[in-house]
Amino acid sequence: MTDERIVQVTEALKHVVDPDRQRDVVGAKMVRDISVDGTTISLTVALSSPDSPHRAQIEQGIRTALGNLEWPTDIELSWTAEVSANTGFGQEGQTIPGVKNTIAIASGKGGVGKSTVAANLTVALRELGTKVGLLDGDIYGPNIPGMLGVNGRPVLENDKIQPLAGFGVPVMSMGFLTDPGQAVIWRGPMIAQALRQLVHDVAWGELDYLVVDLPPGTGDAPLSLSQLLPLSGAVIVSTPQDVALQDVRRGIAMFETLRVPVLGVIENMSYFVSPDTGARFEIFDHGGAKRAAEELGVPFLGEIPLDPEIRIAADNGQPVTSRGKDDPVARPYYEAASLIGSEVARLNAAKPDPLPVL
């Protein structure tokens, strides 16, 4: 009887579809450890990211499907997560052993708070339960060490550079290799060589995501990075003004040329809320990045407010996301991180399998 009921459970679950993978949860191998004890069903569901925005939808689908059976009186669900791996979308470059996905954080111009977003997204992904590293790819202006409060010089072990760590995140930056205040005055070939070493000569370990904070603009660094390793996708950070449309369009065009999918757009410095009155001010206008995302057909990942706490926390090497996802200032970063994980999973699932070698 028990085996027969497990078969019934399995068949019922084939009607529940995971929005990320666009497959039923059985075919996507998300359902584990089905057991039946009398009229109680127990099973484990492996999500595509630890804080999947589709968890509630999947749970409702499972409970509805199993509730349509005549005999269950109780359904016990356990949750886990398995981040899928990506080997690129036809780009050049060599994957990093142990790194499942590489995500570039980019902007069409400087001054939009891209590095602050990159640092906070990385810590948010770590707090959500993934293994994540952060590469400061801004050779000319490496700000990540200060934002994570990480200092020191990396050491060489077994012919690999050992990254430093902050908030449980392995971090590598040119800022660790130069003296404070030293200007890096390099041309394109030297930038490419430096990036190659920071990518492939570092012992990154086992990671679900390697986040790369790119220099602003559409210059040598994004091109070099896309040639060094396959990118799972890019996040574009912009500000709310209407001119953001131009910057986002340039960024999307660049990544399309490099065959890198755009995971979405984040509107940074979206609005300011007065701590005294609670009044909201849209200092740099509002909604430009969202309109750009909609017009250009890419996901919109949310609005990050212009909040002094974010700046103060970054200056003190304590990103606001280290406070946890229930902190109101940190919450928008967590929401964006959740959507990024979901979009990576969706793209990985949609990526066609490589042709067999004959």
TORFIBA-58115 format. One line per 8 residues: number of its first residue (from 1); for each residue x, y, z of N, C-alpha, C. Coordinates in pm, whole numbers, plus 32768, in hexadecimal, padded with zeros to 4 digits. Example, Ala and Ser with C-alpha at 12.3 -4.5 7.8 and 13.67 -1.06 7.14 Angstrom:
1	8527 7DC7 830C 84CE 7E3E 830C 8528 7EB6 830C  8505 7F1F 82C4 8557 7F96 82CA 850A 8003 8313
This chain:
1	8053 7F87 8000 8000 8000 8000 8057 807E 8000  80C3 807B 8053 811A 80F1 805A 8158 8110 7FD3  818F 80A9 7F8F 81CD 80C0 7F0C 8167 80F6 7EA8  80EE 80C2 7EB0 8085 80F1 7E54 8066 8184 7E6E  8065 81AB 7EEC 8047 8236 7F0D 80BB 8293 7EE6  8136 8263 7EEF 81A8 82B4 7EC2 819D 82CD 7E2C  8172 8269 7DE2 815C 827A 7D52 80F0 82E3 7D3A  8085 82E0 7D88 801A 8342 7D7A 804D 83D0 7D97
9	809F 83DB 7DFF 80D8 845E 7E22 812F 8491 7DB0  8183 8439 7D7B 81DD 8461 7D0F 8190 848E 7C94  8129 8446 7C71 80D9 846B 7BFC 8092 84F0 7C12  8061 8505 7C8C 801D 8584 7CAA 807C 85FB 7C9E  80F8 85E6 7CCA 815A 8654 7CC9 8187 8679 7C3C  816F 8622 7BDC 8193 8641 7B52 813E 86B3 7B18  80D9 86DB 7B60 8084 874B 7B33 80B1 87D0 7B6F  811D 87CE 7BC0 8151 8848 7BFE 81CD 8874 7BB1
17	81CB 88F1 7B7E 8236 8923 7B28 828B 8989 7B74  830E 897A 7B6B 836B 89DD 7BA2 837A 8A50 7B3F  8358 8ACD 7B65 8360 8B3C 7B07 83EE 8B55 7AD2  8454 8B36 7B22 84DE 8B4C 7AF4 8504 8AE8 7A87  84EF 8A69 7AA4 851B 8A01 7A47 84B6 89E6 79D8  8439 8A16 79EA 83CE 89FE 7989 83BC 8968 7970  83CB 891C 79DA 83B2 888C 79D6 8368 8865 7A54  8326 87F1 7A4E 82E4 87C4 7AC8 834E 879D 7B2F
25	8328 87A5 7BAD 838A 8795 7C19 83C4 8708 7C1F  837C 86A8 7BE8 83B2 861F 7BE2 8418 8615 7B71  83F3 8645 7AFA 844E 8640 7A88 84CA 8693 7A9E  84BD 86FF 7AEE 8530 8753 7B0C 8584 871C 7B7F  855D 86A9 7BB3 85A5 8665 7C1F 85AE 86BD 7C9D  8542 8704 7CB7 853C 875A 7D2E 8503 8711 7DA7  84BD 86A2 7D90 847A 865B 7DFD 84D4 85EB 7E30  84E9 85E9 7EB1 8541 8585 7EEF 84FA 8542 7F66
33	8525 84CB 7F83 8503 8487 8001 846D 8482 801C  841F 8458 7FB9 8390 8449 7FCE 8378 83D1 802B  832A 83E8 8091 8303 8379 80E8 8272 8389 8111  8232 8318 812C 81A6 8317 8157 819C 82C7 81D7  8165 8304 823E 814E 82C1 82BE 80B9 82CA 82DD  8071 8262 82BD 7FE1 8266 82CD 7FA4 82C6 8269  7F6D 8334 829D 7F33 839A 8245 7F85 841B 8245  8004 8411 8274 805E 8486 8275 80C6 8478 8206
41	80D2 84E0 81B5 8135 84E3 8149 81A7 853F 8174  8222 850E 8167 8298 8561 8182 82F0 8563 8106  8327 85D8 80E7 8383 85E0 8075 83D8 865D 8082  8447 865D 803A 84A3 86CE 8036 84A2 870A 7FAA  84A3 878F 7FA3 84A4 87D5 7F24 8526 8825 7F1A  8570 880F 7EAD 85EE 8856 7E95 85D2 88CC 7E38  85D5 8946 7E6E 85C1 89BE 7E1F 863D 89DF 7DCF  862D 8A36 7D6A 869E 8A5C 7D16 86F4 8AC8 7D57
49	86C2 8B07 7DC2 8710 8B66 7E10 86D5 8B68 7E9C  8726 8B83 7F03 86F7 8B76 7F8D 8680 8BCF 7FAF  8678 8C44 7F73 860B 8CA0 7F91 85B8 8CB7 7F13  8597 8C4C 7ECF 854E 8C56 7E51 84CC 8CA4 7E63  84B4 8D07 7E0D 8436 8D53 7E17 83BC 8CFF 7DF4  83D3 8C85 7DC1 8365 8C2E 7D98 8343 8BC4 7E00  8383 8BCB 7E75 836D 8B61 7ED9 82DA 8B56 7F00  829A 8BC7 7F1D 820E 8BC3 7F47 81B5 8B89 7ED9
57	81D2 8BAE 7E5C 8184 8B7A 7DEC 8196 8AE4 7DDD  8212 8AB5 7DEC 822E 8A25 7DE1 81EA 89D9 7E53  81F4 8A11 7ECC 81B5 89CE 7F3F 811E 89C4 7F2D  80E0 8A2F 7F00 8050 8A2B 7EE9 802B 89C4 7E80  807D 89BE 7E15 8063 895C 7DAC 806E 88CD 7DDF  80D4 88B4 7E33 80E7 882D 7E6A 8072 8807 7EC6  804E 8864 7F1D 7FE2 8844 7F7C 7F5D 8832 7F33  7F48 887F 7EC9 7ECC 8870 7E7C 7ECB 87EA 7E33
65	7F3B 87C8 7DF3 7F42 874A 7DA8 7F30 86D1 7E03  7F72 86D3 7E76 7F66 8662 7ED2 7EDF 8663 7F1A  7EA6 86DA 7F2C 7E24 86E4 7F6B 7DB4 86AA 7F15  7DD0 869F 7E92 7D6D 8664 7E38 7D65 85CC 7E46  7DCA 8590 7E86 7DC1 8502 7EA5 7D5C 84EF 7F16  7D1F 847D 7F1F 7CB2 846A 7F7E 7CE1 8449 800C  7D5A 8415 801B 7D7F 83DB 809C 7DDB 8430 80F6  7E2B 848F 80C3 7E88 84D3 811E 7E3F 852B 8184
73	7E70 8529 8200 7E3D 8583 8269 7EA5 85E9 8293  7F25 85D1 8270 7F8F 862E 8297 7FFE 8629 822E  8036 869E 820D 80A3 86A9 81AB 8116 86F4 81ED  8185 86B1 81FD 81FB 86ED 823E 8266 8708 81D4  8288 8789 81C4 82EB 87B1 815F 836B 87DF 81A2  83DB 87B1 816E 845E 87E6 8193 849A 8829 8118  84F3 8889 8130 8529 88D7 80C1 85C1 88D6 80C2  85FA 88CE 804C 8689 88DF 803A 869D 892B 7FB7
81	8718 893F 7F90 8732 8989 7F14 87AE 8952 7ED1  87AB 8950 7E4D 881E 8928 7DFD 882D 898B 7D8A  8895 89DC 7D8F 88AC 8A3F 7D27 88E7 89F9 7CAC  88AA 8A0E 7C3A 88DA 89CE 7BBF 8958 8A13 7B8C  89A5 89CC 7B3C 8A22 8A01 7B06 8A10 8A2C 7A75  8A5F 8A8E 7A4C 8A59 8AC1 79C4 8AE5 8AC3 7989  8AF0 8AA0 790A 8B72 8AA4 78C6 8B72 8B0B 7856  8B14 8B6A 785D 8B15 8BD7 77FD 8AB3 8BC3 778D
89	8A9F 8C2C 7740 8A40 8C2C 76D3 8A89 8C41 764E  8AEE 8BF0 7636 8B38 8BFD 75BB 8BAA 8C60 75C3  8BCC 8C8E 763D 8C3A 8CEC 764B 8CC0 8CA3 7648  8D27 8CF3 763C 8DAD 8CBB 7645 8DD0 8CA3 76D8  8E46 8C73 76EF 8E79 8C6B 7777 8E6B 8BE3 77B6  8EB1 8BD5 7825 8EBA 8B57 786C 8E75 8B65 78F3  8E24 8B03 7916 8DDF 8B08 7997 8E44 8AFC 7A09  8E1B 8B2E 7A7E 8E6E 8B22 7AF6 8E45 8AA2 7B3E
97	8EA1 8A47 7B56 8E7D 89CB 7B9B 8E38 89E8 7C20  8DC4 89AA 7C35 8D7C 89BB 7CB3 8D1A 8A2E 7CB6  8D1E 8A87 7C53 8CC4 8AFB 7C50 8C51 8ADE 7BF1  8BD7 8ADD 7C25 8B63 8AB8 7BD3 8B36 8B29 7B77  8B33 8BA4 7BAB 8B00 8C15 7B5E 8B53 8C92 7B79  8B68 8CE0 7B11 8BAC 8D60 7B1F 8B4D 8DCF 7AF5  8B39 8E30 7B4E 8ADA 8E9D 7B38 8B24 8F22 7B38  8B19 8F6C 7ACB 8B58 8FEF 7AC1 8AF7 905B 7AF1
105	8B2A 90B9 7B41 8ADD 912F 7B6A 8B18 91A5 7B1E  8AC7 91E5 7ACB 8AFB 9249 7A6E 8AA6 92C7 7A72  8ADB 9332 7A36 8A8F 93AE 7A26 8AC0 93F4 79A8  8A67 9441 796C 8A8C 9488 78F2 8AE7 94FD 790B  8AEA 952E 7987 8B42 959E 79AB 8B62 9595 7A3F  8BC1 95E7 7A6A 8BE7 95E8 7AF6 8B88 963D 7B4B  8B97 9630 7BCF 8B4C 9684 7C2A 8AC0 9655 7C4A  8AA0 95D8 7C28 8A18 95A7 7C40 8A12 954A 7CBB
113	8A81 9538 7D01 8A81 94E3 7D78 8A8B 944F 7D5A  8AC9 942E 7CEA 8AD1 93A2 7CBC 8B1C 934A 7D20  8B8D 9379 7D53 8BDC 9327 7DAE 8B93 930E 7E32  8B4A 9372 7E61 8AFA 9360 7EDA 8A8F 92F6 7EC3  8A51 92F9 7E4F 89ED 9294 7E2D 8A2F 920A 7E25  8AA4 9202 7DE4 8AE8 9181 7DD6 8B0B 9146 7E5E  8B41 9198 7EB7 8B66 9166 7F3C 8AEC 9136 7F89  8A80 9182 7F85 8A09 915E 7FD1 89C3 90E4 7F96
121	89BE 90DA 7F11 8982 9064 7ED3 89D1 8FE6 7EF7  8A56 8FF2 7EF9 8AA9 8F7E 7F19 8A8E 8F4C 7FA7  8A8C 8FA9 8007 8A73 8F81 8091 89E5 8F4C 809F  8985 8F85 8056 88FC 8F53 805B 88F4 8EC3 8029  8937 8EA7 7FB9 8938 8E1F 7F84 8977 8DBE 7FEA  89DF 8DEB 802C 8A20 8D98 8093 89C0 8D80 8108  897B 8DE7 8135 891E 8DD9 81A5 88A6 8D83 8181  8885 8D7D 8101 8814 8D2A 80D5 8839 8C97 80CB
129	88B9 8C79 80DF 88DF 8BEC 80E6 8930 8BB7 8071  895E 8C0F 8018 89AF 8BE0 7FA8 8A43 8BF7 7FC5  8A96 8BB0 7F7B 8B27 8BC5 7F81 8B4B 8C2A 7F16  8B7F 8C9B 7F3E 8B93 8D09 7EE0 8C1A 8D4D 7EFB  8C5C 8D76 7E8E 8CD7 8DC2 7E97 8CC7 8E47 7E4F  8D23 8EA2 7E69 8D1B 8F28 7E2D 8DA2 8F4F 7DF2  8DA3 8F6A 7D71 8E1A 8F99 7D2B 8E08 902C 7D0A  8E61 907E 7D3E 8E62 910D 7D1F 8EAC 911F 7C9B
137	8E5F 9126 7C2E 8E9B 9134 7BA9 8EB6 91C2 7B81  8E9B 9221 7BDA 8EB6 92AD 7BBC 8F4A 92C8 7BD8  8F9B 92B3 7B73 902C 92BE 7B83 9056 934B 7BAB  9016 93AF 7B70 903D 943A 7B88 900B 9470 7C0E  8F95 9442 7C3A 8F5C 9477 7CB6 8F27 940A 7D0F  8F7F 93B7 7D4A 8F51 9346 7D9B 8F1A 9373 7E23  8E97 9375 7E31 8E57 93A3 7EAD 8E21 9333 7F04  8E1C 92BB 7ECD 8DDF 924C 7F16 8E24 922E 7F9C
145	8EAA 922F 7FA4 8EE9 9210 8025 8EB6 9268 8097  8EAC 92EA 807E 8E7B 9344 80E5 8DEB 932B 8109  8D98 930B 80A6 8D0A 92F6 80C0 8CEF 9278 8111  8D49 9216 8107 8D39 919B 8155 8D95 9198 81CE  8DE1 9205 81E3 8E3B 920B 8255 8EA9 91A3 8251  8EDC 9184 81DA 8F42 911D 81C9 8FC7 915F 81A7  902F 913E 81F3 90B5 9174 81DB 911B 9104 81DD  918E 911D 81A1 91FA 90BC 81A4 922E 909C 811A
153	9290 9043 8118 92CB 9017 809A 92B0 8F82 8088  927F 8F5A 8014 926A 8ECB 7FFB 92EF 8E81 7FF8  92EA 8E01 8019 9363 8DAE 8015 9354 8D49 7FA5  93C5 8D11 7F7D 93C7 8CAD 7F12 93DA 8C23 7F50  937F 8BC7 7F33 938A 8B3D 7F62 9369 8AE0 7EEE  93C0 8A7F 7ED8 93AA 8A1E 7E6C 9392 8A63 7DE6  93E2 8ACC 7DCE 93DC 8B19 7D51 9357 8B5E 7D3B  930B 8B72 7DA4 928D 8BBA 7D9B 928A 8C2B 7E02
161	9252 8C9F 7DD8 923F 8D0E 7E33 91C9 8CED 7E8F  91DF 8CFB 7F10 9176 8CDE 7F72 9128 8D5F 7F8D  90A6 8D62 7F6B 9059 8DDD 7F81 9049 8DFB 8015  9037 8E7A 8034 9014 8EA1 80BC 8F7E 8E8A 80CF  8F4D 8E9E 8148 8EC1 8E80 8163 8E81 8EEE 81B4  8E04 8F09 8195 8DB3 8F66 81E1 8D23 8F37 81E4  8CE8 8F2D 825C 8C5E 8F01 826D 8C46 8E78 822E  8CAC 8E22 823A 8CA0 8D9B 8205 8CAE 8D91 816F
169	8CDE 8DFD 8130 8CE9 8E05 809F 8D7C 8E10 8077  8DAF 8DB5 8022 8E36 8DC8 7FEC 8E37 8E41 7F8F  8E99 8E98 7FA2 8EA0 8F17 7F59 8F2A 8F27 7F1C  8F2B 8F56 7E9E 8FAB 8F75 7E5D 8F9F 8FFB 7E18  9007 904E 7E26 9004 90D4 7DEF 9091 9104 7DD2  909E 9159 7D6D 911D 919A 7D53 9145 91F2 7DCA  90E0 921B 7E17 90FD 926C 7E8E 9151 9224 7EF4  9153 919D 7EF1 91A8 9151 7F4C 9238 914C 7F1C
177	924E 916B 7E9E 92D2 915A 7E61 931C 91DD 7E4A  92DA 924E 7E65 9319 92D0 7E53 9318 931B 7ED6  936E 937E 7EE2 9372 93D0 7F5A 92FB 9430 7F5A  92C9 9454 7FD1 9257 94B1 7FD7 9276 9534 7F8F  921A 955F 7F3C 922C 95DB 7EF3 927D 95CF 7E74  92B7 955A 7E5B 9306 9548 7DE3 92AC 9542 7D68  92CF 958F 7D03 9280 9591 7C87 92AE 9521 7C2B  924C 94DA 7BF1 9269 9473 7B8F 9257 94B0 7B04
185	92C5 94C0 7ABD 92C2 9500 7A3A 92EB 9497 79D3  9289 944F 79A1 92A4 93E0 7947 9252 93EF 78C7  9288 93B6 785D 923D 93AE 77E1 91F5 9327 77D9  91A6 9316 776F 9151 92A1 7760 9194 921B 7776  9205 91FE 7735 9244 917A 7746 926A 915B 77D6  9295 91C3 7821 92BA 91AC 78AD 923F 9193 7903  91D0 91D6 78E1 9153 91BC 792A 9127 912C 7913  912D 9100 7896 9105 9077 7876 915A 9012 78C2
193	91DB 902B 78CC 9234 8FCF 7913 9215 8FCE 79A9  91FB 9045 79E1 91D9 904C 7A6F 9158 9001 7A8C  90F4 9015 7A37 9075 8FCF 7A4B 9087 8F38 7A3E  90DA 8F0E 79E0 90F2 8E7E 79CF 9129 8E43 7A50  9188 8E89 7A8E 91C1 8E57 7B0B 915B 8E57 7B7C  9109 8EC1 7B86 90A6 8EC9 7BF0 903A 8E60 7BE0  9020 8E36 7B64 8FB9 8DD2 7B49 8FF0 8D45 7B59  9059 8D27 7B0F 9085 8C9C 7B02 90FA 8C74 7B5D
201	913D 8CD3 7B9A 91AC 8CB0 7BF2 9188 8CB9 7C85  9107 8CC5 7CA2 90D7 8CD0 7D2C 9091 8C4F 7D55  90A8 8C22 7DCE 9068 8BA9 7E03 8FDD 8BCD 7E37  8F7B 8BD1 7DDE 8EF5 8BFB 7E03 8EA9 8B90 7E52  8ECE 8B13 7E41 8E86 8AAA 7E86 8E02 8A89 7E44  8DAA 8A48 7E8F 8D27 8A21 7E5C 8CC5 8A94 7E71  8C91 8ACC 7E03 8C35 8B3D 7E0C 8BB9 8B25 7DB6  8B47 8B51 7DE9 8ACE 8B55 7D97 8AD4 8BCD 7D39
209	8B05 8C3D 7D6D 8B0E 8CB8 7D1E 8B93 8CFE 7D39  8BD2 8D2C 7CCF 8C3F 8D8B 7CDB 8C0C 8E10 7CA2  8C01 8E73 7CFA 8BD1 8EF7 7CD1 8C4A 8F4B 7CAA  8C42 8F8C 7C36 8CB1 8FDE 7C05 8C82 906E 7BF8  8CBF 90C7 7C46 8CA3 9155 7C3E 8CF7 9190 7BCD  8CB8 91AF 7B5D 8D00 91E3 7AE8 8D17 9279 7AF4  8D7E 92AD 7AAF 8D8C 933F 7AA5 8D14 9378 7A5B  8CF2 93F7 7A72 8C82 9432 7A29 8CA0 9442 7995
217	8C36 944B 7945 8C48 9462 78B6 8C50 93E1 7867  8C78 93F1 77EB 8C7A 9380 778C 8D05 936F 7750  8D6B 9371 77A6 8DF5 936E 7774 8E32 92E5 7773  8EB6 92E1 778F 8F05 9267 7781 8EDE 91F9 77E3  8EBA 9220 785F 8EA5 91BA 78C6 8E32 915B 78A6  8DBB 918C 7881 8D50 912C 7860 8D75 90D1 77EB  8DB7 9108 7787 8DE1 90B8 7714 8E45 904E 7740  8EA8 9077 778F 8F0E 9018 77BD 8ED0 8FAB 7812
225	8E74 8FD2 786B 8E38 8F70 78C4 8DE7 8F09 7876  8D9C 8F37 7812 8D4A 8ED9 77C4 8DA0 8E7A 7772  8E1C 8EA3 7755 8E77 8E4B 770D 8EC1 8DEC 776A  8EC3 8E0D 77EC 8F0C 8DBB 784C 8EB9 8D46 7880  8E36 8D5B 788F 8DE3 8CF1 78C7 8D53 8D08 789D  8D04 8C9D 7896 8C77 8CAB 7874 8C2B 8CF1 78E5  8BD8 8D50 78C3 8B87 8D97 7925 8AF8 8D63 7924  8AC3 8D48 799B 8A37 8D1E 79A4 89D9 8D91 7985
233	8A05 8E0B 799C 89B2 8E7E 7981 89EB 8EFB 79BE  89AB 8F6C 799F 89D8 8FEE 79D1 8963 9039 7A0D  897F 9081 7A79 891E 90DB 7AB8 894B 9169 7A9B  88F1 91BC 7A6A 8912 9246 7A4A 88D7 92A0 7AB5  892D 92F3 7AF0 8903 9352 7B57 88F7 93DC 7B18  8887 941E 7B31 8871 94A2 7AF8 882A 94FA 7B5D  881F 957A 7B3D 87D8 95DA 7B90 8752 95FA 7B4E  86FB 9645 7B93 8670 9651 7B63 8658 96AF 7AEC
241	86B7 9705 7ACB 869B 976B 7A67 8677 972E 79DF  8635 977E 798D 8612 9750 7907 868F 972D 78B6  86FF 9773 78D3 8779 9753 7888 87AC 96C8 78AA  8774 968B 7915 879A 9602 7935 877C 95A5 78C1  8715 95C8 7874 86F2 9575 7801 8768 9566 77A3  87B1 95D3 778E 8826 95CF 7735 8892 9575 7770  88AB 9582 77F2 8915 9533 7831 88F1 949E 7832  8873 947F 7854 8849 93F4 7856 884E 93B9 77CA
249	8823 9407 7767 8825 93D6 76DD 88B5 93B5 76B2  8913 940B 76D6 89A0 93F0 76B2 89D1 9371 76F6  89AF 9362 7777 89DB 92EB 77BE 89A0 926D 7784  891F 926F 7766 88DF 91F9 772C 891B 91D9 76A4  8931 9240 7652 896A 922A 75CD 89F5 91EC 75D7  8A43 9219 7639 8AC9 91E2 764B 8AC2 914E 766E  8A6D 912B 76CF 8A67 90A0 76FA 8A27 9047 7690  89CB 907D 7643 8994 902F 75D4 8A00 9010 756E
257	8A55 9071 7552 8AC5 905B 74F6 8B22 8FEF 752B  8B33 8FEC 75B0 8B8A 8F89 75EF 8B42 8F05 760B  8AC4 8EFC 75E3 8A71 8E85 75F7 8A61 8E63 768B  8A4F 8ECC 76DB 8A37 8EBE 776A 89A8 8EEB 7787  8954 8E95 77C0 88CB 8EBF 77DF 88C8 8F26 7850  886B 8F84 7847 8858 8FE7 78B0 87F2 8FB1 7913  881D 8F9E 7990 87C6 8F68 79F7 875E 8FCD 7A26  877D 904D 7A14 871E 90B3 7A3C 8761 9137 7A58
265	870C 919A 7A7A 8738 9222 7A96 870E 9247 7B23  8769 9286 7B6C 874C 92BA 7BF2 874D 9352 7BEC  86E5 9390 7C24 86E1 9423 7C2E 8718 944A 7CB6  8790 9482 7CB8 87D0 94AC 7D34 87B3 9540 7D4D  87B9 9569 7DCC 8799 95F3 7DF4 870E 9619 7DC1  86B1 95BD 7DCE 862E 95CB 7D90 85DA 9639 7DD0  85E4 9645 7E54 8595 96AB 7E9B 85D2 96BF 7F24  85AB 972A 7F67 85DC 9749 7FED 8565 9760 8049
273	8568 9720 80BD 84FF 9731 8121 853A 977D 8197  8501 97EF 81B6 8533 9840 8225 8521 97F7 82A8  858E 97E8 82F6 8582 97A3 8377 8530 97F3 83DC  8522 9875 83C8 84D9 98CA 8427 8442 98C9 840D  841C 98D4 838D 838E 98E3 836C 8352 986A 8325  83A8 9813 82F0 8376 97A3 82A3 834D 97C9 8216  8363 9848 81F3 8341 9875 816B 83A2 9838 8107  836D 9816 8093 83BF 97D8 802A 83E3 9841 7FC1
281	8464 9842 7F9C 8495 989F 7F37 84D9 984F 7EC8  84B8 986F 7E4E 84F6 982D 7DDB 8560 988C 7DA1  85D3 988C 7DE2 863B 98EF 7DC7 866F 98E4 7D38  8683 986A 7D0A 86B7 9855 7C82 8649 9826 7C23  85CD 9858 7C3C 855A 9827 7BF2 853D 9799 7C23  84EB 974F 7BDC 84C8 96C9 7C0B 8492 9677 7B96  84BD 95F9 7B91 8482 959D 7B32 84C7 9593 7AAC  8534 95E2 7A97 8577 95DD 7A15 85B1 9555 79F5
289	85EF 9516 7A5A 862C 9492 7A43 85C0 9429 7A2A  8551 9434 7A72 84E4 93D5 7A5D 84A9 93E4 79D2  8495 9460 79A7 8462 9476 7920 84C3 9441 78B7  8544 9454 78D0 85A8 9422 7873 85A2 938A 786A  8597 9349 78DE 8590 92B7 78DF 8516 9285 7893  84A5 92C5 78AB 842A 929B 7866 8435 92B1 77D0  846C 9325 77A9 8478 9342 771A 84D7 92E3 76D4  8540 92BC 771B 85A6 9268 76DD 8590 91D3 76F7
297	8526 91B1 773E 8500 9126 774D 8558 90D3 77A8  858A 9111 7815 85DA 90C7 7877 8597 90D3 78FF  85B1 9076 795C 8571 907D 79E0 8598 90FA 7A2D  853A 912D 7A7C 8558 919A 7AD9 8567 915D 7B63  85D9 9175 7BA3 85FB 9131 7C20 85DC 9182 7C9D  85AB 91FD 7C8C 8581 9247 7D02 85C3 92CE 7D12  8593 9315 7D79 85C0 939C 7D98 860E 939C 7E1B  8684 93D8 7E18 86D4 93EA 7E91 86CA 947E 7EB9
305	869F 949D 7F32 868E 9529 7F57 8714 9570 7F6B  8710 95F5 7F66 8782 9647 7F8B 8779 965B 8022  87C8 960D 806B 87BD 960B 80FC 8847 961E 8139  8857 9681 8191 88DB 9697 81CF 8911 961B 8215  88B9 95C5 8249 88E8 954E 828E 8939 94F3 8232  8912 94ED 81B3 895A 9499 8153 89E7 94CD 8140  89F3 9551 8131 8A77 958E 811E 8ACD 957F 819A  8A94 9599 820F 8ADF 9590 828C 8B0E 9500 82A3
313	8AB6 94A2 828B 8ADB 9415 829D 8B4D 93ED 8241  8B46 941A 81C3 8BB1 93F9 8164 8C34 943A 818D  8C2F 94B6 81BA 8CA8 94FC 81E6 8CE7 94B6 825E  8C95 9477 82B0 8CC7 9433 8328 8CE9 93A1 830F  8CDE 9375 8291 8CFD 92E9 8272 8C99 9287 82A9  8C1C 92B5 82BC 8BB1 9260 82F3 8B36 926E 829A  8B32 922C 8226 8AC0 923E 81CC 8A3B 9222 8211  89D4 926E 81EA 8955 9264 8231 8919 91D8 8228
321	893A 918D 81C0 8902 9106 81B4 8938 90A7 821E  89A5 90CE 8261 89D8 907A 82CD 897A 907C 8345  8918 90D6 8345 88B6 90DD 83B1 8847 9074 83A2  883D 9036 832C 87D6 8FD3 8314 8764 9009 82C0  8716 8FAE 8289 86AF 8FD5 8229 8636 9019 8268  8629 9013 82ED 85B9 9055 832E 85D3 90E9 8349  8650 9114 8336 866F 91A2 8347 8630 91EF 82D4  85E2 9259 82EF 859B 929F 8283 85F6 92DF 821C
329	866C 930D 8245 86C8 9349 81E5 8707 92DE 818D  8720 9269 81C6 8761 91FC 817B 86FF 91B1 8122  867D 91B7 8142 861C 9161 80FE 861E 916C 8065  8628 91E5 8029 8629 91EC 7F96 869B 919D 7F56  870F 9199 7F98 877E 914B 7F63 875D 90B5 7F65  871E 9088 7FD2 86FA 8FFB 7FDC 8693 8FD6 7F72  8633 9030 7F5B 85D0 9015 7EF3 8611 900C 7E6A  8670 9065 7E4F 86B8 9061 7DCF 870C 8FE2 7DC4
337	874F 8FBB 7E31 87A2 8F42 7E30 874D 8EC7 7E14  86D6 8EC2 7E4E 867B 8E52 7E37 8652 8E4A 7DA5  8632 8EBD 7D68 860B 8EBF 7CDC 8680 8E9A 7C80  86F8 8EC3 7CA5 876F 8EA1 7C55 8784 8E0A 7C56  877C 8DCC 7CCC 878A 8D3B 7CD4 8723 8CF3 7C81  86A8 8D26 7C83 863C 8CE9 7C35 8656 8CF6 7B9F  8685 8D6B 7B74 869E 8D81 7AE5 8713 8D2D 7AB4  877B 8D1E 7B06 87EA 8CC7 7AE1 87B9 8C38 7ACF
345	8766 8C0A 7B2C 872F 8B81 7B22 86DB 8B72 7AA4  868A 8BD7 7A86 8634 8BCF 7A0E 8688 8BC6 7990  86EE 8C1A 7986 8743 8C19 790F 8793 8B98 7904  87C4 8B66 7975 880E 8AE9 7972 87B6 8A76 7943  8737 8A76 7970 86DC 8A0A 7949 86B7 8A14 78B6  86AF 8A8F 7882 8689 8AA3 77F7 86FB 8A8F 7795  8777 8A8E 77CA 87EC 8A81 7774 87EE 89F6 7736  87F8 89EC 76B3 87F9 8967 7673 8875 8919 769A
353	8863 8896 76A6 88D5 8840 76C3 8934 8840 764C  89B9 8837 7666 8A18 8833 75F8 8A04 87B8 75A1  8A21 87C7 7521 8A16 8757 74C5 8A7D 86EC 74E8  8A5B 866F 74DB 8ABB 8605 74F9 8B2E 8604 7495  8BA1 85DF 74C8 8C17 85D3 7472 8C12 854E 742A  8C12 8550 73A5 8C09 84D5 7357 8C94 84A0 7334
